Amino acid sequence: MGQAISTSSLWGSQHLLQSGSRLESFEEIIDSAFIPGGLGPMLMSTDISKCLEVLCADSNLPLIKLAELQDHRVGGVMTPLIERSKTVADALRVVLMFNCRHAEPLYWTGSIRGDHAALTAWFDRPAELSISQADRICILGVLQVVSGFKSALGEAFQPTLIRIKPCWSETEWPTHFMGVPIEKNAPETELLLARSCLSAPNPLRRDVHETPELVAERERYQEDAKTALLRNDTCSWIRGHLPTGSCDLTQLAVRLNCDKRTLQRRFERELSCRFSDLVDDVRAEMCVPLLESGVFPMQAIAEQLGYATSGNFSRFFQRRFGCTPRDWTRLAITG
């Protein structure tokens, strides 16, 4: 599964590195970047995390400073598509559809919540990265959406709230980022924006020519990665629908305008699993950081995972991990 992330996500980092030794370490990692066909320089997610460790050696607040320095060019190969987006919704679709070419392990789930639209970040974490390291990349991604879209879309883009998971209890996040309020200790790291702005035209739209080579490369990439994209797009949809209680195969089949049984056969053929297996995988990936944060009561975690009661969640957790959620939490605290 792809773990490459564009070095454009780190644009501006060198301005924040004061120490000569830190800068040298950072540049050594950047020098190891590779260039896949048709794409810009990329690093593996573990190397991106090392760069952020150098940047955030004393505090996580340099993430805020880094994103403030950045603009729409941080989108790397997505930038031409974002620049020529006709509306805010078109720009969001670029991120939902093509972020895999810019940051393969970082996925976005789009959802509508009353008067707001939400863009939720989640990371397909390799074993080499800790939960907090993956969360750091997600937080930077959300901040970059704010700074990048403000640069590309101007006043048409109307973010209303940045929500951050409680991955670092000692970090004193500011109350606002670029005028957008920040909510700490949220169940997910995500961005809310006014639903009414989705249809707003892009006043800063640029006519950017996308070369035939880049178009061909994008199509080839999607064809080569369609199995991974099926899994991660499905998991992204599951994450967005678990808290609403509407996460079932029938609902997903309706969304994809296909037969329920046909969709299940596709999962079995292409992913060698059932839809319920993917639901369990997503629940397992979501619940651990919520538990380890020590912030959320069991019932709140259960509801976030689509369970009506904490008892149902506890039974799932024991089947999956071999211990109760409370035992896991105690081990995390003492370990």
N, C-alpha and C positions, 0 to 999 in steps of 0.2 A: 504494500500500500504506500502511496506517495507521501513523502515527508519533506519535500522541498519547499522553501519559502524564498521569495524574491528579496534580494539585498536592498531593493528600493524601500522596503519597510523600515530600514535602519537609517534612511537618509536624514542627515543632520546630527547623527550621534557624535561625530567627531568634534563638533562645536562644544559639546557638553563635557568632554573628557579632558580634565585639567592635568592630571598626572601623566608624565611622560611614559612611565611603565605601563599604565593602564591603556594609553593610546597605542603603544606598541603591541600589547596583547590583542587589542581589538583589531588592529590592522593585519596581524598575522592570521586571524580567523577569516577576515574579509578576503584576504589573498587566496584562500582555499576555495573560493566560490567557483562553481562550474556553470557552463552555459548550455542548456539543452537546445535542440534545434528550434529556431524561430523565437526563443524566449530570451529574456534578459538574464543577468547573473543571478544565481540562486545558491542558497546554502541549505543544508539539512536542518530540521527543526532543532536538533540538539546543539548545532553550532549557533543558530539564532539565539537560543537560550543562553549560551555561553557569552555572547555579545551583550545580552541584557544583564547578565550577572556582573559583567565588568562595569556597565553603565550604572547599575543599581547596587553597587558594592556597599554603599553607606545607607541608602534609603530607596524606597520604590518611587519616590516623588519625581525623579528624573524622567519617568514615563510621561508625566504631565508636561514637563518642559520639552521633551522630545516631540510630542504630538503638536505642541503649540508652534514649533518651528516648521512643521510640515504643511504641505498643501496637497492639491489633487494629484500631483506627480508621484505621491507615495503609492498610488495604485498600480505602478509598474505597467505591465502589458494591458491592464484594464483601462488605463488612463484615456486612450483615444475613444473607447466606447463610452466612458463616463462624460468626456468633454462634449461629445455630440448627442448626448441624450436630450430628447425633446422635452421630457417632463421629469419631475422628481421620481415618479414611479418607474420610469424607464431607467434612471440611474440606479435605483435600488435593485431592479431586475439584473443589471449587469453584475452586481456583487453576488446576488443569489445564484446566478447561472455560471459565472466565469471566475469566481474567486479561486477555484481549483487550479487555474493556470498561474495565479499569483502567489497563493499560499495553500498548497494542497491539503495540509491537515487541519486547516481552520475552516469551519463550516458555519453557515448562517441560516437561521430559521426565520422566515417572515410570517407575521400573524397580525390579525386585526383585533383590537381590544376596545370596543366601544368607539370613542372619539379619537383613539390613538392607533398608530401602527407600531409594531415592535420588530426590531431586528436583533435576534438573540444569537450570541456567539457560542460555539462549542468546539472543542479541540479533540481530534482523534489522537489521543496521547500514546506515544510509544513507551515501552517499559523503561527506557533510559531517562525519561523526564518525570519529575515529581508532579503531583497535582498542583502545587503552588507555582511551579515553573510554567506549566501549561496555562494556568489561570492568568499569569502575568502576560503571556502572549495574547490571550483573549482580551484582557483589559486594554492593552495597547491597540489592538484591532478596533475596538469600539471607539476609543479616542481618535484614531485615525479616520474613521468614518465621519466623525463630527468635523474635524479640521479639513479633511479632503473634500467633503461635500459642500461645506461652507465656501471653500475656494472655488469649486466647480459650478455651484448652483446659486451662490449668493443668497439673497433674502428669501428666495423661493423655498429653500430648505429650512424647516422649522422644527428642530429637535426640542423636546420638552423635558427629558429626564435621562440621565445616565445612571444605570443601576450596576453595582459591583458586588460580586460574591465576597463573603468575608474570608478571603484567603490569607490575609495578613492582619491579624488583630492589632498589631503595633503600628500599622501605617495610618497616619493622620491625613486622610485624603482631604483636599480642599472642598469647600461647599459647592463650588462651581468650576466648570471647565469651559472656557470661551463663552461664558454667559449661560451655560446649560447647568441646571442643578444636578448634584451628584447625590445619589442615595446609596449608603453603605449597607452591608449585611443583607443584600437581596438574594433571593433563591437562585437567580441566574445573572450572568453578566450580559447586559443588553442595552439597547438604546430605544427610547420611545420618541416618537415624533407625531406631530399633529396629523391626523388622518386627512384633514381638509387640504393639506399641502401636496398630497400625492399627485393630483391632477394639475398642479401649477406648472406653467411652462418654465423652461430653463432660460433665464434672462441672459446668461453668460455663455450660451451655447456656441461651440466652436465647430467650424467645418473642418474636420480632420480626415485626411485620406488614410484609409487602412489598406496596406499593400495586399495584393493577392496572395503573397507568400504567407502573411500573417493570418489571413482568413483560412487558407488551406491548413496551416499548422494548428489552428484552433479546432477545426473540424477533425483533423487526424487525432489530436489529443483526446477529444471527447469520445471518438470511436474506440481508441485504445483503452480508455479508462472507464468504459461504460459499466462494467461490472462493479468497480469501486464506487462509481457515481450512483448506481442503483442502490447499493447498500447505504451509502452516506446520505443520499437524498431521502430515502425512506426513514433512516434514523433521525434525520433532521425534522421530518414531518411528525414522527412519533414524539420527539421532545416537545414540540409545540402543542401537541394535542393531549398528552397525558394529563396535565392539570385540569383540562376542561371536561374530562370524562368521556370524550368522543373519539378515543383512540382505538379503533378496531378496523379489521381488514375491509369490512363493508364500506366504511367511510372513505378509506384510502382508495378503494376501487372506484367509488363514485367520483372522487376527485380526479382520478386518472382516466375516467370514462372507459372503463373496461370491466369485464366480468370478474367477480371475486375469485372463482376457481382458477381462471386463467392467470390472474396475478399470483396466486399461491404457487401454481406450477412454475411460474417464472422464477420465484424465489428459490424453489427446490432445484430447478435446473441451473440457474446462474450463480446462486449463493450457497446452495447445499444446506438450506435451513428453512424453517417455517417463519411466518410473520411473528408468531408468538415468541420465537427465539430472539428475534430482533428487539421486540418489546422488552424482554428480560435483560438483554444486553444493555439497552439504553437505561433501564431502571438501575442496573448495577453501577453503570458509569456515573449516573446523576447522584445517587444516594450517598456515596462515600464522602465527597467533599462537604455535603450538607451535614452529615454526621460529625465529621472531624472539625467543622467550624465551631461546634459547641453552642451555636446561636439558636438553632431552630428546635422547637419541641417535636416529639415523634409524630404527633398528629399532623403537624404542618408538613413534615417531610412526606408522610404517607399520602397526603392530598396532592402534593407536588408530583408524586409518582403515579397518581391515578387510583389510589386505594381509598376506600371509604373510611377505613379504620386503621389505627396503628397496629392492631393485632394482625391484620392481613399483611401489612408491610413487614412486620417482624417475622412471620412465617416464611415469606419470600426470602428475606435476608438470610435466615438460618439455612434454608435449602441452598442458597447460592454461595454463602461464605462459611458455613459450618459453625457459626456462633450467632448470638443475638446481637441486635444493634447496640444495646447498652454495653455488652461485653466488648464489642469492637471499639466503642467510644472510650471505655476505660483503658483498653490497651493502647489506644492512640495517645491518651493523655500521659500514661506512665512511661510509654516507650519514647 
